[in-house]
């Protein structure tokens, strides 16, 4: 009877041992699996926090597609009719000149006509100067950039014909202003180019540090700027311009 109990007891003990062993193996596998996931997570977490910030530049030389000119000239006279006759003559000279340079007549409009009566001024004026001063301003607006350049460069032709340019008292007569309005036509290509250049910079950085470039973490497209192509010239004063954009991109880095 004791031998049977001993044998039965041993059998149950063996089964418990096997079950315990199986549980330990399962636990070990679970720990190993969890440890692998934790290690992978730690690596991903570490990589998630590693990134590089780079900038990509893109530039394009462009030519203005629109030009405007606020063209002023002045005539004087002792009598109002005298000054009016002169300003009408000068108006014709200026318009004929602009048309001869390639600007269409319908692109020239009267902007303003100012009449000054020196005797009507509060403090008066010297008696030996003309009483009436008429100043006319013509607005020239055209897409013919070459014609506008030509007209501004040959302006001495109307001076030889007696036209007094500018406003009274030697006022400044502005030059033509040139603008580039087709920025949306070049914008997509320039942004793509600046982003490409940023990627090249990131890859070079990664190569130098023994890493690889991952996905984009964030990107910021800079504002497109229009500047004069040549130094020392105001942007609006020249038809030759340079468009530039700088994109700032952050890339993840991995091993």
Secondary structure as a PSIPRED ss2 file (coil, helix, strand):
# PSIPRED VFORMAT (PSIPRED V4.0)

   1 X C   1.000  0.000  0.000
   2 X H   0.000  1.000  0.000
   3 X H   0.000  1.000  0.000
   4 X H   0.000  1.000  0.000
   5 X H   0.000  1.000  0.000
   6 X H   0.000  1.000  0.000
   7 X H   0.000  1.000  0.000
   8 X H   0.000  1.000  0.000
   9 X H   0.000  1.000  0.000
  10 X H   0.000  1.000  0.000
  11 X H   0.000  1.000  0.000
  12 X H   0.000  1.000  0.000
  13 X H   0.000  1.000  0.000
  14 X H   0.000  1.000  0.000
  15 X H   0.000  1.000  0.000
  16 X H   0.000  1.000  0.000
  17 X H   0.000  1.000  0.000
  18 X H   0.000  1.000  0.000
  19 X H   0.000  1.000  0.000
  20 X H   0.000  1.000  0.000
  21 X H   0.000  1.000  0.000
  22 X H   0.000  1.000  0.000
  23 X H   0.000  1.000  0.000
  24 X H   0.000  1.000  0.000
  25 X H   0.000  1.000  0.000
  26 X H   0.000  1.000  0.000
  27 X H   0.000  1.000  0.000
  28 X H   0.000  1.000  0.000
  29 X H   0.000  1.000  0.000
  30 X H   0.000  1.000  0.000
  31 X H   0.000  1.000  0.000
  32 X H   0.000  1.000  0.000
  33 X H   0.000  1.000  0.000
  34 X H   0.000  1.000  0.000
  35 X H   0.000  1.000  0.000
  36 X H   0.000  1.000  0.000
  37 X H   0.000  1.000  0.000
  38 X H   0.000  1.000  0.000
  39 X H   0.000  1.000  0.000
  40 X H   0.000  1.000  0.000
  41 X H   0.000  1.000  0.000
  42 X H   0.000  1.000  0.000
  43 X H   0.000  1.000  0.000
  44 X H   0.000  1.000  0.000
  45 X H   0.000  1.000  0.000
  46 X H   0.000  1.000  0.000
  47 X H   0.000  1.000  0.000
  48 X H   0.000  1.000  0.000
  49 X C   1.000  0.000  0.000
  50 X C   1.000  0.000  0.000
  51 X E   0.000  0.000  1.000
  52 X E   0.000  0.000  1.000
  53 X E   0.000  0.000  1.000
  54 X E   0.000  0.000  1.000
  55 X E   0.000  0.000  1.000
  56 X E   0.000  0.000  1.000
  57 X E   0.000  0.000  1.000
  58 X E   0.000  0.000  1.000
  59 X E   0.000  0.000  1.000
  60 X E   0.000  0.000  1.000
  61 X E   0.000  0.000  1.000
  62 X E   0.000  0.000  1.000
  63 X E   0.000  0.000  1.000
  64 X C   1.000  0.000  0.000
  65 X C   1.000  0.000  0.000
  66 X E   0.000  0.000  1.000
  67 X E   0.000  0.000  1.000
  68 X E   0.000  0.000  1.000
  69 X E   0.000  0.000  1.000
  70 X E   0.000  0.000  1.000
  71 X E   0.000  0.000  1.000
  72 X E   0.000  0.000  1.000
  73 X E   0.000  0.000  1.000
  74 X E   0.000  0.000  1.000
  75 X E   0.000  0.000  1.000
  76 X E   0.000  0.000  1.000
  77 X E   0.000  0.000  1.000
  78 X C   1.000  0.000  0.000
  79 X C   1.000  0.000  0.000
  80 X H   0.000  1.000  0.000
  81 X H   0.000  1.000  0.000
  82 X H   0.000  1.000  0.000
  83 X H   0.000  1.000  0.000
  84 X H   0.000  1.000  0.000
  85 X H   0.000  1.000  0.000
  86 X H   0.000  1.000  0.000
  87 X H   0.000  1.000  0.000
  88 X H   0.000  1.000  0.000
  89 X H   0.000  1.000  0.000
  90 X H   0.000  1.000  0.000
  91 X H   0.000  1.000  0.000
  92 X H   0.000  1.000  0.000
  93 X H   0.000  1.000  0.000
  94 X H   0.000  1.000  0.000
  95 X H   0.000  1.000  0.000
  96 X H   0.000  1.000  0.000
  97 X H   0.000  1.000  0.000
  98 X H   0.000  1.000  0.000
  99 X H   0.000  1.000  0.000
 100 X H   0.000  1.000  0.000
 101 X C   1.000  0.000  0.000
 102 X C   1.000  0.000  0.000
 103 X C   1.000  0.000  0.000
 104 X C   1.000  0.000  0.000
 105 X H   0.000  1.000  0.000
 106 X H   0.000  1.000  0.000
 107 X H   0.000  1.000  0.000
 108 X E   0.000  0.000  1.000
 109 X E   0.000  0.000  1.000
 110 X E   0.000  0.000  1.000
 111 X E   0.000  0.000  1.000
 112 X E   0.000  0.000  1.000
 113 X E   0.000  0.000  1.000
 114 X E   0.000  0.000  1.000
 115 X E   0.000  0.000  1.000
 116 X E   0.000  0.000  1.000
 117 X E   0.000  0.000  1.000
 118 X H   0.000  1.000  0.000
 119 X H   0.000  1.000  0.000
 120 X H   0.000  1.000  0.000
 121 X C   1.000  0.000  0.000
 122 X C   1.000  0.000  0.000
 123 X C   1.000  0.000  0.000
 124 X C   1.000  0.000  0.000
 125 X C   1.000  0.000  0.000
 126 X C   1.000  0.000  0.000
 127 X C   1.000  0.000  0.000
 128 X C   1.000  0.000  0.000
 129 X C   1.000  0.000  0.000
 130 X C   1.000  0.000  0.000
 131 X C   1.000  0.000  0.000
 132 X E   0.000  0.000  1.000
 133 X E   0.000  0.000  1.000
 134 X E   0.000  0.000  1.000
 135 X E   0.000  0.000  1.000
 136 X E   0.000  0.000  1.000
 137 X E   0.000  0.000  1.000
 138 X E   0.000  0.000  1.000
 139 X E   0.000  0.000  1.000
 140 X E   0.000  0.000  1.000
 141 X E   0.000  0.000  1.000
 142 X E   0.000  0.000  1.000
 143 X C   1.000  0.000  0.000
 144 X C   1.000  0.000  0.000
 145 X H   0.000  1.000  0.000
 146 X H   0.000  1.000  0.000
 147 X H   0.000  1.000  0.000
 148 X H   0.000  1.000  0.000
 149 X H   0.000  1.000  0.000
 150 X H   0.000  1.000  0.000
 151 X H   0.000  1.000  0.000
 152 X H   0.000  1.000  0.000
 153 X H   0.000  1.000  0.000
 154 X C   1.000  0.000  0.000
 155 X C   1.000  0.000  0.000
 156 X H   0.000  1.000  0.000
 157 X H   0.000  1.000  0.000
 158 X H   0.000  1.000  0.000
 159 X H   0.000  1.000  0.000
 160 X C   1.000  0.000  0.000
 161 X C   1.000  0.000  0.000
 162 X C   1.000  0.000  0.000
 163 X C   1.000  0.000  0.000
 164 X E   0.000  0.000  1.000
 165 X E   0.000  0.000  1.000
 166 X C   1.000  0.000  0.000
 167 X C   1.000  0.000  0.000
 168 X C   1.000  0.000  0.000
 169 X C   1.000  0.000  0.000
 170 X C   1.000  0.000  0.000
 171 X C   1.000  0.000  0.000
 172 X C   1.000  0.000  0.000
 173 X C   1.000  0.000  0.000
 174 X C   1.000  0.000  0.000
 175 X C   1.000  0.000  0.000
 176 X C   1.000  0.000  0.000
 177 X E   0.000  0.000  1.000
 178 X E   0.000  0.000  1.000
 179 X E   0.000  0.000  1.000
 180 X C   1.000  0.000  0.000
 181 X C   1.000  0.000  0.000
 182 X C   1.000  0.000  0.000
 183 X H   0.000  1.000  0.000
 184 X H   0.000  1.000  0.000
 185 X H   0.000  1.000  0.000
 186 X H   0.000  1.000  0.000
 187 X H   0.000  1.000  0.000
 188 X H   0.000  1.000  0.000
 189 X H   0.000  1.000  0.000
 190 X H   0.000  1.000  0.000
 191 X H   0.000  1.000  0.000
 192 X H   0.000  1.000  0.000
 193 X H   0.000  1.000  0.000
 194 X H   0.000  1.000  0.000
 195 X H   0.000  1.000  0.000
 196 X H   0.000  1.000  0.000
 197 X H   0.000  1.000  0.000
 198 X H   0.000  1.000  0.000
 199 X H   0.000  1.000  0.000
 200 X H   0.000  1.000  0.000
 201 X H   0.000  1.000  0.000
 202 X H   0.000  1.000  0.000
 203 X H   0.000  1.000  0.000
 204 X H   0.000  1.000  0.000
 205 X H   0.000  1.000  0.000
 206 X H   0.000  1.000  0.000
 207 X H   0.000  1.000  0.000
 208 X H   0.000  1.000  0.000
 209 X C   1.000  0.000  0.000
 210 X C   1.000  0.000  0.000
 211 X C   1.000  0.000  0.000
 212 X E   0.000  0.000  1.000
 213 X E   0.000  0.000  1.000
 214 X E   0.000  0.000  1.000
 215 X E   0.000  0.000  1.000
 216 X E   0.000  0.000  1.000
 217 X E   0.000  0.000  1.000
 218 X E   0.000  0.000  1.000
 219 X E   0.000  0.000  1.000
 220 X E   0.000  0.000  1.000
 221 X E   0.000  0.000  1.000
 222 X C   1.000  0.000  0.000
 223 X C   1.000  0.000  0.000
 224 X C   1.000  0.000  0.000
 225 X E   0.000  0.000  1.000
 226 X E   0.000  0.000  1.000
 227 X E   0.000  0.000  1.000
 228 X E   0.000  0.000  1.000
 229 X C   1.000  0.000  0.000
 230 X C   1.000  0.000  0.000
 231 X C   1.000  0.000  0.000
 232 X C   1.000  0.000  0.000
 233 X C   1.000  0.000  0.000
 234 X C   1.000  0.000  0.000
 235 X H   0.000  1.000  0.000
 236 X H   0.000  1.000  0.000
 237 X H   0.000  1.000  0.000
 238 X C   1.000  0.000  0.000
 239 X C   1.000  0.000  0.000
 240 X E   0.000  0.000  1.000
 241 X E   0.000  0.000  1.000
 242 X E   0.000  0.000  1.000
 243 X E   0.000  0.000  1.000
 244 X E   0.000  0.000  1.000
 245 X E   0.000  0.000  1.000
 246 X E   0.000  0.000  1.000
 247 X E   0.000  0.000  1.000
 248 X E   0.000  0.000  1.000
 249 X E   0.000  0.000  1.000
 250 X E   0.000  0.000  1.000
 251 X E   0.000  0.000  1.000
 252 X E   0.000  0.000  1.000
 253 X E   0.000  0.000  1.000
 254 X E   0.000  0.000  1.000
 255 X C   1.000  0.000  0.000
